[in-house]
Amino acid sequence: MDTIEHVNPDGDRVTIQVSDSGRNIVIGDNVTIGENVFLWDGTVIGDGVTIKQNCQFGRGVRLGEGVHIGRDSHLGYTTVGKGSYLEGEAHTQMDVNIGERVRIGFYCDLGPGVVIEDDVSIGERFTTVSYTTIKSGSQFGNFVHLDRDITIGEKVIIENGVCLFGEQEVPDFAQVSYTAPVVHVR
């Protein structure tokens, strides 16, 4: 394992751990990087990005201009669009594409093949298993779980605690609510 030195905009120096070769790592201007960060080959970090402490990036991660990655996040082969904000402990697997101006809360887990279009807002503890597409302008509450092969239309609102399972399509402008099961006590 090798290291590279980086100087943050405030003048603080940090040592970044890189894969054995550290090839093709690009760090833009005015980038702030926290302590204990690991970058793999092919990582591209745009201008004005903030990466908090204890983050790990797999091969080919690409962060657009002005992106914020919160502490303890682990990104696989992922692209994050300009101006997006991922709170702490975000986890992505391979082939994840996050659009521009997307906001994702703490403890998010995105499986392989997930596509999130622009201007989406996602609450805390959001999970999606695999191959899910979330179209632009949709909003999600906290504790939402999406199984595999789900398509969420444009400007959909999904409230707290909703779970959707396997091969579903939610139409544009829909609102999905959680209804607690009714328990009858005798």
N, CA and C atoms as a LAMMPS dump frame, in Angstrom:
ITEM: TIMESTEP
0
ITEM: NUMBER OF ATOMS
558
ITEM: BOX BOUNDS ff ff ff
-5.0000000000000000e+02 5.0000000000000000e+02
-5.0000000000000000e+02 5.0000000000000000e+02
-5.0000000000000000e+02 5.0000000000000000e+02
ITEM: ATOMS id mol type element x y z
1 1 1 N 0.849 -1.173 0
2 1 2 C 0 0 0
3 1 3 C 0.894 1.235 0
4 2 1 N 0.53 2.224 -0.801
5 2 2 C 1.284 3.463 -0.91
6 2 3 C 0.48 4.605 -0.302
7 3 1 N 1.12 5.751 -0.214
8 3 2 C 0.431 6.943 0.282
9 3 3 C 0.752 8.132 -0.619
10 4 1 N -0.142 9.109 -0.619
11 4 2 C 0.121 10.391 -1.255
12 4 3 C -0.245 11.486 -0.262
13 5 1 N 0.407 12.606 -0.387
14 5 2 C 0.12 13.752 0.474
15 5 3 C -0.879 14.664 -0.229
16 6 1 N -1.786 15.235 0.546
17 6 2 C -2.746 16.186 0
18 6 3 C -2.814 17.383 0.943
19 7 1 N -2.887 18.577 0.369
20 7 2 C -3.027 19.793 1.162
21 7 3 C -4.457 20.302 0.984
22 8 1 N -5.212 20.339 2.092
23 8 2 C -6.583 20.847 2.076
24 8 3 C -6.587 22.367 1.878
25 9 1 N -7.719 22.928 1.456
26 9 2 C -7.787 24.379 1.239
27 9 3 C -7.412 25.215 2.462
28 10 1 N -7.596 24.665 3.676
29 10 2 C -7.239 25.417 4.89
30 10 3 C -5.753 25.278 5.248
31 11 1 N -4.992 24.564 4.417
32 11 2 C -3.563 24.396 4.648
33 11 3 C -3.186 23.127 5.394
34 12 1 N -4.169 22.427 5.97
35 12 2 C -3.863 21.176 6.663
36 12 3 C -3.398 20.125 5.661
37 13 1 N -2.39 19.358 6.057
38 13 2 C -1.885 18.276 5.216
39 13 3 C -2.449 16.951 5.712
40 14 1 N -2.874 16.108 4.774
41 14 2 C -3.335 14.768 5.125
42 14 3 C -2.605 13.759 4.257
43 15 1 N -2.427 12.579 4.809
44 15 2 C -1.84 11.469 4.067
45 15 3 C -2.977 10.563 3.64
46 16 1 N -3.05 10.282 2.342
47 16 2 C -4.108 9.442 1.794
48 16 3 C -3.504 8.101 1.416
49 17 1 N -4.145 7.031 1.854
50 17 2 C -3.706 5.697 1.464
51 17 3 C -4.253 5.396 0.078
52 18 1 N -3.414 4.817 -0.78
53 18 2 C -3.837 4.475 -2.133
54 18 3 C -3.48 3.02 -2.406
55 19 1 N -4.161 2.431 -3.394
56 19 2 C -3.856 1.057 -3.79
57 19 3 C -2.394 0.975 -4.204
58 20 1 N -1.886 -0.22 -4.324
59 20 2 C -0.457 -0.443 -4.561
60 20 3 C 0.141 0.447 -5.639
61 21 1 N -0.575 0.654 -6.714
62 21 2 C -0.006 1.473 -7.782
63 21 3 C -0.466 2.926 -7.697
64 22 1 N -1.673 3.16 -7.178
65 22 2 C -2.189 4.52 -7.074
66 22 3 C -2.285 5.223 -8.42
67 23 1 N -2.464 4.453 -9.482
68 23 2 C -2.495 5.023 -10.833
69 23 3 C -3.808 5.747 -11.106
70 24 1 N -3.686 6.753 -11.941
71 24 2 C -4.855 7.459 -12.473
72 24 3 C -5.78 8.013 -11.397
73 25 1 N -5.23 8.414 -10.281
74 25 2 C -6.018 9.099 -9.255
75 25 3 C -5.918 10.588 -9.541
76 26 1 N -7.083 11.241 -9.678
77 26 2 C -7.123 12.67 -9.983
78 26 3 C -7.868 13.365 -8.853
79 27 1 N -7.242 14.384 -8.277
80 27 2 C -7.867 15.17 -7.21
81 27 3 C -7.941 16.612 -7.692
82 28 1 N -9.167 17.154 -7.792
83 28 2 C -9.383 18.51 -8.291
84 28 3 C -8.912 19.577 -7.328
85 29 1 N -9.236 20.815 -7.654
86 29 2 C -8.86 21.973 -6.836
87 29 3 C -9.84 22.149 -5.673
88 30 1 N -9.344 22.718 -4.581
89 30 2 C -10.155 23.055 -3.4
90 30 3 C -10.9 21.851 -2.84
91 31 1 N -10.227 20.708 -2.809
92 31 2 C -10.794 19.471 -2.27
93 31 3 C -10.349 19.323 -0.821
94 32 1 N -11.307 18.996 0.064
95 32 2 C -11.01 18.758 1.473
96 32 3 C -11.167 17.271 1.751
97 33 1 N -10.108 16.656 2.282
98 33 2 C -10.106 15.222 2.558
99 33 3 C -9.756 15.001 4.019
100 34 1 N -10.575 14.185 4.706
101 34 2 C -10.348 13.879 6.112
102 34 3 C -9.273 12.824 6.315
103 35 1 N -9.021 12.507 7.568
104 35 2 C -8.022 11.502 7.934
105 35 3 C -8.495 10.091 7.58
106 36 1 N -7.542 9.212 7.369
107 36 2 C -7.79 7.781 7.174
108 36 3 C -8.696 7.499 5.968
109 37 1 N -8.351 8.085 4.827
110 37 2 C -9.09 7.88 3.584
111 37 3 C -8.261 6.987 2.668
112 38 1 N -8.932 6.042 1.991
113 38 2 C -8.275 5.123 1.061
114 38 3 C -8.883 5.286 -0.323
115 39 1 N -8.027 5.457 -1.33
116 39 2 C -8.466 5.604 -2.714
117 39 3 C -7.871 4.49 -3.563
118 40 1 N -8.672 3.93 -4.444
119 40 2 C -8.213 2.889 -5.35
120 40 3 C -7.91 3.513 -6.712
121 41 1 N -7.227 2.76 -7.556
122 41 2 C -6.89 3.214 -8.907
123 41 3 C -8.112 3.772 -9.626
124 42 1 N -7.892 4.818 -10.409
125 42 2 C -8.947 5.368 -11.254
126 42 3 C -9.931 6.269 -10.545
127 43 1 N -9.694 6.598 -9.284
128 43 2 C -10.581 7.516 -8.569
129 43 3 C -10.411 8.929 -9.132
130 44 1 N -11.529 9.581 -9.428
131 44 2 C -11.501 10.956 -9.928
132 44 3 C -12.366 11.804 -9.002
133 45 1 N -11.752 12.828 -8.415
134 45 2 C -12.432 13.699 -7.46
135 45 3 C -12.489 15.103 -8.054
136 46 1 N -13.718 15.612 -8.272
137 46 2 C -13.903 16.929 -8.887
138 46 3 C -13.558 18.069 -7.942
139 47 1 N -13.573 19.27 -8.482
140 47 2 C -13.272 20.479 -7.712
141 47 3 C -14.289 20.689 -6.594
142 48 1 N -13.785 21.204 -5.456
143 48 2 C -14.658 21.595 -4.356
144 48 3 C -15.33 20.45 -3.612
145 49 1 N -14.82 19.249 -3.747
146 49 2 C -15.39 18.065 -3.07
147 49 3 C -14.922 18.028 -1.619
148 50 1 N -15.794 17.517 -0.739
149 50 2 C -15.436 17.263 0.654
150 50 3 C -15.608 15.778 0.932
151 51 1 N -14.562 15.16 1.47
152 51 2 C -14.592 13.755 1.868
153 51 3 C -14.212 13.704 3.338
154 52 1 N -15.122 13.242 4.177
155 52 2 C -14.866 13.188 5.612
156 52 3 C -13.987 11.978 5.969
157 53 1 N -13.661 11.827 7.228
158 53 2 C -12.723 10.81 7.678
159 53 3 C -13.244 9.386 7.506
160 54 1 N -12.288 8.456 7.429
161 54 2 C -12.54 7.009 7.408
162 54 3 C -13.338 6.532 6.204
163 55 1 N -13.132 7.149 5.048
164 55 2 C -13.83 6.728 3.829
165 55 3 C -12.93 5.826 2.987
166 56 1 N -13.556 4.898 2.282
167 56 2 C -12.832 4.01 1.374
168 56 3 C -13.531 4.022 0.03
169 57 1 N -12.75 4.22 -1.032
170 57 2 C -13.285 4.245 -2.388
171 57 3 C -12.674 3.116 -3.183
172 58 1 N -13.516 2.314 -3.818
173 58 2 C -13.049 1.262 -4.696
174 58 3 C -12.598 1.808 -6.033
175 59 1 N -12.195 0.92 -6.91
176 59 2 C -11.701 1.29 -8.239
177 59 3 C -12.764 2.057 -9.027
178 60 1 N -12.33 3.146 -9.683
179 60 2 C -13.185 3.851 -10.616
180 60 3 C -14.245 4.755 -10.025
181 61 1 N -14.153 5.117 -8.759
182 61 2 C -15.131 6.049 -8.175
183 61 3 C -14.921 7.424 -8.805
184 62 1 N -16.021 8.084 -9.165
185 62 2 C -15.971 9.414 -9.772
186 62 3 C -16.926 10.339 -9.025
187 63 1 N -16.371 11.428 -8.501
188 63 2 C -17.156 12.402 -7.744
189 63 3 C -17.174 13.722 -8.495
190 64 1 N -18.373 14.221 -8.813
191 64 2 C -18.518 15.489 -9.522
192 64 3 C -18.213 16.681 -8.626
193 65 1 N -18.205 17.832 -9.217
194 65 2 C -17.903 19.083 -8.534
195 65 3 C -18.844 19.32 -7.349
196 66 1 N -18.253 19.717 -6.203
197 66 2 C -19.036 20.104 -5.043
198 66 3 C -19.72 18.976 -4.292
199 67 1 N -19.329 17.735 -4.534
200 67 2 C -19.926 16.587 -3.834
201 67 3 C -19.431 16.545 -2.391
202 68 1 N -20.289 16.083 -1.489
203 68 2 C -19.94 15.865 -0.082
204 68 3 C -20.134 14.388 0.232
205 69 1 N -19.095 13.744 0.751
206 69 2 C -19.176 12.348 1.189
207 69 3 C -18.919 12.326 2.695
208 70 1 N -19.919 11.888 3.461
209 70 2 C -19.821 11.873 4.921
210 70 3 C -18.902 10.79 5.453
211 71 1 N -18.598 10.88 6.714
212 71 2 C -17.656 9.986 7.393
213 71 3 C -18.035 8.513 7.262
214 72 1 N -17.015 7.661 7.294
215 72 2 C -17.181 6.2 7.322
216 72 3 C -17.956 5.659 6.121
217 73 1 N -17.849 6.321 4.99
218 73 2 C -18.542 5.856 3.782
219 73 3 C -17.625 4.95 2.965
220 74 1 N -18.232 3.978 2.303
221 74 2 C -17.495 3.017 1.473
222 74 3 C -18.193 2.968 0.114
223 75 1 N -17.496 3.443 -0.915
224 75 2 C -18.089 3.493 -2.246
225 75 3 C -17.383 2.498 -3.156
226 76 1 N -18.17 1.63 -3.812
227 76 2 C -17.636 0.75 -4.835
228 76 3 C -17.549 1.52 -6.139
229 77 1 N -17.551 0.844 -7.251
230 77 2 C -17.466 1.495 -8.557
231 77 3 C -18.714 2.359 -8.731
232 78 1 N -18.604 3.628 -8.351
233 78 2 C -19.751 4.525 -8.227
234 78 3 C -19.448 5.881 -8.841
235 79 1 N -20.447 6.471 -9.486
236 79 2 C -20.358 7.843 -9.979
237 79 3 C -21.367 8.681 -9.207
238 80 1 N -20.906 9.819 -8.677
239 80 2 C -21.773 10.73 -7.936
240 80 3 C -21.744 12.081 -8.65
241 81 1 N -22.93 12.569 -9.056
242 81 2 C -23.043 13.8 -9.828
243 81 3 C -22.834 15.06 -9.014
244 82 1 N -22.598 16.127 -9.733
245 82 2 C -22.319 17.456 -9.204
246 82 3 C -23.324 17.871 -8.124
247 83 1 N -22.779 18.383 -7.002
248 83 2 C -23.608 18.956 -5.956
249 83 3 C -24.369 17.966 -5.095
250 84 1 N -24.074 16.675 -5.213
251 84 2 C -24.788 15.68 -4.389
252 84 3 C -24.164 15.591 -3.003
253 85 1 N -24.971 15.166 -2.037
254 85 2 C -24.573 15.162 -0.634
255 85 3 C -24.941 13.824 -0.025
256 86 1 N -23.933 13.032 0.337
257 86 2 C -24.161 11.751 1.003
258 86 3 C -23.723 11.9 2.453
259 87 1 N -24.664 11.692 3.364
260 87 2 C -24.335 11.766 4.786
261 87 3 C -23.405 10.608 5.142
262 88 1 N -23.051 10.476 6.391
263 88 2 C -22.123 9.456 6.837
264 88 3 C -22.627 8.033 6.667
265 89 1 N -21.673 7.135 6.577
266 89 2 C -21.889 5.7 6.475
267 89 3 C -22.737 5.303 5.275
268 90 1 N -22.459 5.95 4.149
269 90 2 C -23.071 5.541 2.883
270 90 3 C -22.26 4.368 2.336
271 91 1 N -22.95 3.363 1.823
272 91 2 C -22.283 2.187 1.259
273 91 3 C -22.872 1.921 -0.118
274 92 1 N -21.996 1.86 -1.125
275 92 2 C -22.441 1.523 -2.469
276 92 3 C -21.62 0.361 -2.992
277 93 1 N -22.256 -0.445 -3.833
278 93 2 C -21.534 -1.534 -4.473
279 93 3 C -21.172 -1.105 -5.886
280 94 1 N -20.97 -2.034 -6.794
281 94 2 C -20.508 -1.679 -8.132
282 94 3 C -21.634 -1.202 -9.043
283 95 1 N -21.238 -0.396 -10.023
284 95 2 C -22.154 0.121 -11.041
285 95 3 C -23.317 0.911 -10.451
286 96 1 N -23.021 1.765 -9.487
287 96 2 C -24.024 2.655 -8.906
288 96 3 C -23.82 4.041 -9.515
289 97 1 N -24.91 4.637 -9.987
290 97 2 C -24.86 5.977 -10.58
291 97 3 C -25.827 6.895 -9.844
292 98 1 N -25.278 7.935 -9.237
293 98 2 C -26.061 8.899 -8.478
294 98 3 C -25.994 10.222 -9.235
295 99 1 N -27.15 10.812 -9.533
296 99 2 C -27.234 12.027 -10.336
297 99 3 C -26.776 13.276 -9.603
298 100 1 N -27.125 14.404 -10.168
299 100 2 C -26.766 15.7 -9.602
300 100 3 C -27.784 16.145 -8.557
301 101 1 N -27.278 16.854 -7.544
302 101 2 C -28.108 17.457 -6.483
303 101 3 C -28.958 16.42 -5.742
304 102 1 N -28.408 15.246 -5.572
305 102 2 C -29.081 14.189 -4.817
306 102 3 C -28.646 14.301 -3.364
307 103 1 N -29.583 14.125 -2.451
308 103 2 C -29.266 14.147 -1.014
309 103 3 C -29.648 12.796 -0.422
310 104 1 N -28.676 12.154 0.237
311 104 2 C -28.889 10.828 0.813
312 104 3 C -28.513 10.877 2.289
313 105 1 N -29.435 10.432 3.156
314 105 2 C -29.231 10.461 4.606
315 105 3 C -28.241 9.421 5.113
316 106 1 N -28.02 9.425 6.428
317 106 2 C -27.096 8.503 7.083
318 106 3 C -27.487 7.041 6.86
319 107 1 N -26.493 6.165 6.887
320 107 2 C -26.653 4.705 6.869
321 107 3 C -27.402 4.196 5.638
322 108 1 N -27.011 4.694 4.484
323 108 2 C -27.624 4.281 3.223
324 108 3 C -26.84 3.101 2.637
325 109 1 N -27.537 2.151 2.035
326 109 2 C -26.88 1.003 1.415
327 109 3 C -27.471 0.786 0.028
328 110 1 N -26.651 1.004 -1.003
329 110 2 C -27.095 0.867 -2.39
330 110 3 C -26.412 -0.334 -3.031
331 111 1 N -27.21 -1.3 -3.475
332 111 2 C -26.679 -2.498 -4.11
333 111 3 C -26.214 -2.234 -5.529
334 112 1 N -25.748 -3.271 -6.223
335 112 2 C -25.219 -3.104 -7.575
336 112 3 C -26.298 -2.703 -8.58
337 113 1 N -25.884 -1.915 -9.579
338 113 2 C -26.78 -1.552 -10.661
339 113 3 C -27.843 -0.541 -10.311
340 114 1 N -27.681 0.204 -9.226
341 114 2 C -28.67 1.196 -8.816
342 114 3 C -28.411 2.506 -9.562
343 115 1 N -29.48 3.101 -10.081
344 115 2 C -29.402 4.395 -10.762
345 115 3 C -30.346 5.358 -10.037
346 116 1 N -29.798 6.475 -9.581
347 116 2 C -30.592 7.523 -8.942
348 116 3 C -30.422 8.774 -9.794
349 117 1 N -31.512 9.241 -10.376
350 117 2 C -31.441 10.419 -11.239
351 117 3 C -31.345 11.7 -10.409
352 118 1 N -31.329 12.845 -11.075
353 118 2 C -31.125 14.152 -10.44
354 118 3 C -32.245 14.534 -9.467
355 119 1 N -31.871 15.364 -8.482
356 119 2 C -32.805 16.035 -7.568
357 119 3 C -33.657 15.074 -6.74
358 120 1 N -33.072 13.969 -6.329
359 120 2 C -33.748 12.985 -5.479
360 120 3 C -33.315 13.228 -4.038
361 121 1 N -34.254 13.059 -3.102
362 121 2 C -33.97 13.202 -1.677
363 121 3 C -34.311 11.889 -0.978
364 122 1 N -33.337 11.348 -0.247
365 122 2 C -33.496 10.041 0.4
366 122 3 C -33.188 10.18 1.886
367 123 1 N -34.083 9.676 2.731
368 123 2 C -33.904 9.75 4.181
369 123 3 C -32.877 8.757 4.705
370 124 1 N -32.789 8.67 6.027
371 124 2 C -31.825 7.796 6.688
372 124 3 C -32.235 6.328 6.608
373 125 1 N -31.217 5.466 6.672
374 125 2 C -31.381 4.005 6.687
375 125 3 C -32.17 3.492 5.479
376 126 1 N -31.845 4.037 4.335
377 126 2 C -32.427 3.612 3.064
378 126 3 C -31.597 2.461 2.511
379 127 1 N -32.26 1.399 2.041
380 127 2 C -31.541 0.298 1.4
381 127 3 C -32.232 -0.087 0.105
382 128 1 N -31.43 -0.475 -0.85
383 128 2 C -31.955 -1.067 -2.065
384 128 3 C -31.028 -2.205 -2.454
385 129 1 N -31.612 -3.345 -2.804
386 129 2 C -30.833 -4.555 -3.023
387 129 3 C -30.06 -4.489 -4.339
388 130 1 N -30.735 -4.334 -5.468
389 130 2 C -30.018 -4.312 -6.746
390 130 3 C -30.918 -3.876 -7.895
391 131 1 N -30.285 -3.333 -8.911
392 131 2 C -30.909 -2.984 -10.189
393 131 3 C -32.215 -2.209 -10.021
394 132 1 N -32.123 -1.151 -9.245
395 132 2 C -33.252 -0.256 -9.011
396 132 3 C -32.984 1.059 -9.714
397 133 1 N -34.013 1.64 -10.305
398 133 2 C -33.91 2.962 -10.923
399 133 3 C -34.868 3.906 -10.209
400 134 1 N -34.337 5.033 -9.778
401 134 2 C -35.136 6.061 -9.118
402 134 3 C -35.071 7.302 -10.003
403 135 1 N -36.211 7.68 -10.537
404 135 2 C -36.233 8.805 -11.477
405 135 3 C -36.249 10.146 -10.752
406 136 1 N -35.991 11.209 -11.501
407 136 2 C -35.741 12.539 -10.94
408 136 3 C -36.891 13.067 -10.085
409 137 1 N -36.476 13.817 -9.045
410 137 2 C -37.426 14.532 -8.208
411 137 3 C -38.151 13.707 -7.173
412 138 1 N -37.844 12.427 -7.048
413 138 2 C -38.533 11.583 -6.063
414 138 3 C -38 11.846 -4.659
415 139 1 N -38.842 11.556 -3.651
416 139 2 C -38.486 11.794 -2.246
417 139 3 C -38.802 10.552 -1.43
418 140 1 N -37.892 10.223 -0.522
419 140 2 C -38.042 9.036 0.317
420 140 3 C -37.894 9.415 1.771
421 141 1 N -38.747 8.841 2.622
422 141 2 C -38.616 9.019 4.058
423 141 3 C -37.499 8.145 4.605
424 142 1 N -37.494 7.982 5.915
425 142 2 C -36.509 7.137 6.594
426 142 3 C -36.957 5.678 6.603
427 143 1 N -36.006 4.784 6.747
428 143 2 C -36.263 3.346 6.886
429 143 3 C -37.048 2.775 5.707
430 144 1 N -36.66 3.156 4.496
431 144 2 C -37.291 2.63 3.288
432 144 3 C -36.401 1.519 2.728
433 145 1 N -37.036 0.41 2.308
434 145 2 C -36.302 -0.714 1.712
435 145 3 C -36.898 -1.031 0.347
436 146 1 N -36.029 -1.061 -0.661
437 146 2 C -36.448 -1.452 -2.003
438 146 3 C -35.697 -2.719 -2.38
439 147 1 N -36.427 -3.727 -2.787
440 147 2 C -35.832 -4.994 -3.196
441 147 3 C -35.262 -4.835 -4.607
442 148 1 N -35.056 -5.894 -5.306
443 148 2 C -34.428 -5.886 -6.634
444 148 3 C -35.408 -5.513 -7.746
445 149 1 N -34.848 -4.995 -8.833
446 149 2 C -35.592 -4.727 -10.065
447 149 3 C -36.837 -3.863 -9.85
448 150 1 N -36.657 -2.731 -9.19
449 150 2 C -37.768 -1.811 -8.945
450 150 3 C -37.481 -0.501 -9.671
451 151 1 N -38.519 0.052 -10.299
452 151 2 C -38.407 1.36 -10.942
453 151 3 C -39.354 2.318 -10.238
454 152 1 N -38.791 3.424 -9.772
455 152 2 C -39.57 4.468 -9.112
456 152 3 C -39.695 5.622 -10.105
457 153 1 N -40.92 6.037 -10.424
458 153 2 C -41.162 7.098 -11.395
459 153 3 C -40.717 8.466 -10.916
460 154 1 N -40.943 9.466 -11.755
461 154 2 C -40.573 10.836 -11.423
462 154 3 C -41.473 11.408 -10.333
463 155 1 N -40.863 12.187 -9.456
464 155 2 C -41.556 12.945 -8.408
465 155 3 C -42.492 12.083 -7.568
466 156 1 N -42.037 10.887 -7.264
467 156 2 C -42.767 9.977 -6.38
468 156 3 C -42.404 10.318 -4.937
469 157 1 N -43.364 10.189 -4.032
470 157 2 C -43.11 10.365 -2.603
471 157 3 C -43.336 9.02 -1.923
472 158 1 N -42.293 8.54 -1.256
473 158 2 C -42.398 7.289 -0.501
474 158 3 C -42.132 7.622 0.956
475 159 1 N -43.127 7.347 1.796
476 159 2 C -43.06 7.744 3.198
477 159 3 C -42.227 6.782 4.038
478 160 1 N -41.983 7.147 5.292
479 160 2 C -41.178 6.356 6.225
480 160 3 C -41.66 4.91 6.313
481 161 1 N -40.721 3.98 6.383
482 161 2 C -41.026 2.591 6.691
483 161 3 C -41.585 1.745 5.57
484 162 1 N -41.608 2.247 4.348
485 162 2 C -42.17 1.481 3.226
486 162 3 C -41.153 0.454 2.738
487 163 1 N -41.63 -0.757 2.457
488 163 2 C -40.813 -1.814 1.848
489 163 3 C -41.496 -2.26 0.56
490 164 1 N -40.75 -2.239 -0.541
491 164 2 C -41.271 -2.715 -1.822
492 164 3 C -40.414 -3.892 -2.265
493 165 1 N -41.072 -4.971 -2.687
494 165 2 C -40.348 -6.19 -3.017
495 165 3 C -40.517 -6.565 -4.471
496 166 1 N -39.41 -6.937 -5.106
497 166 2 C -39.279 -7.568 -6.406
498 166 3 C -40.104 -7.098 -7.576
499 167 1 N -39.434 -6.626 -8.601
500 167 2 C -39.978 -6.373 -9.928
501 167 3 C -41.282 -5.576 -9.911
502 168 1 N -41.192 -4.362 -9.393
503 168 2 C -42.349 -3.459 -9.363
504 168 3 C -42.001 -2.161 -10.064
505 169 1 N -43.02 -1.473 -10.527
506 169 2 C -42.842 -0.141 -11.092
507 169 3 C -43.849 0.781 -10.424
508 170 1 N -43.341 1.853 -9.825
509 170 2 C -44.191 2.849 -9.19
510 170 3 C -44.335 3.996 -10.186
511 171 1 N -45.57 4.357 -10.593
512 171 2 C -45.763 5.373 -11.635
513 171 3 C -45.378 6.781 -11.174
514 172 1 N -45.124 7.645 -12.143
515 172 2 C -44.799 9.048 -11.858
516 172 3 C -45.852 9.662 -10.939
517 173 1 N -45.416 10.53 -10.044
518 173 2 C -46.255 11.337 -9.152
519 173 3 C -47.049 10.523 -8.116
520 174 1 N -46.708 9.255 -7.948
521 174 2 C -47.415 8.43 -6.952
522 174 3 C -46.957 8.798 -5.545
523 175 1 N -47.802 8.478 -4.567
524 175 2 C -47.426 8.612 -3.166
525 175 3 C -47.661 7.261 -2.516
526 176 1 N -46.618 6.73 -1.882
527 176 2 C -46.683 5.409 -1.27
528 176 3 C -46.534 5.576 0.234
529 177 1 N -47.524 5.069 0.989
530 177 2 C -47.526 5.2 2.444
531 177 3 C -47.381 3.846 3.091
532 178 1 N -46.854 3.852 4.295
533 178 2 C -46.778 2.639 5.101
534 178 3 C -48.057 2.547 5.918
535 179 1 N -48.682 1.386 5.857
536 179 2 C -49.857 1.144 6.677
537 179 3 C -49.513 0.042 7.658
538 180 1 N -49.528 0.365 8.926
539 180 2 C -49.186 -0.63 9.933
540 180 3 C -50.251 -1.709 9.99
541 181 1 N -49.829 -2.946 10.178
542 181 2 C -50.823 -4.012 10.293
543 181 3 C -51.694 -3.804 11.526
544 182 1 N -52.94 -4.194 11.431
545 182 2 C -53.877 -4.067 12.538
546 182 3 C -53.825 -5.353 13.356
547 183 1 N -53.648 -5.205 14.639
548 183 2 C -53.606 -6.37 15.532
549 183 3 C -54.836 -6.301 16.438
550 184 1 N -55.608 -7.358 16.428
551 184 2 C -56.791 -7.425 17.287
552 184 3 C -56.455 -8.272 18.509
553 185 1 N -56.715 -7.724 19.683
554 185 2 C -56.455 -8.427 20.932
555 185 3 C -57.795 -8.827 21.525
556 186 1 N -57.923 -10.074 21.919
557 186 2 C -59.176 -10.535 22.503
558 186 3 C -59.064 -10.643 23.999
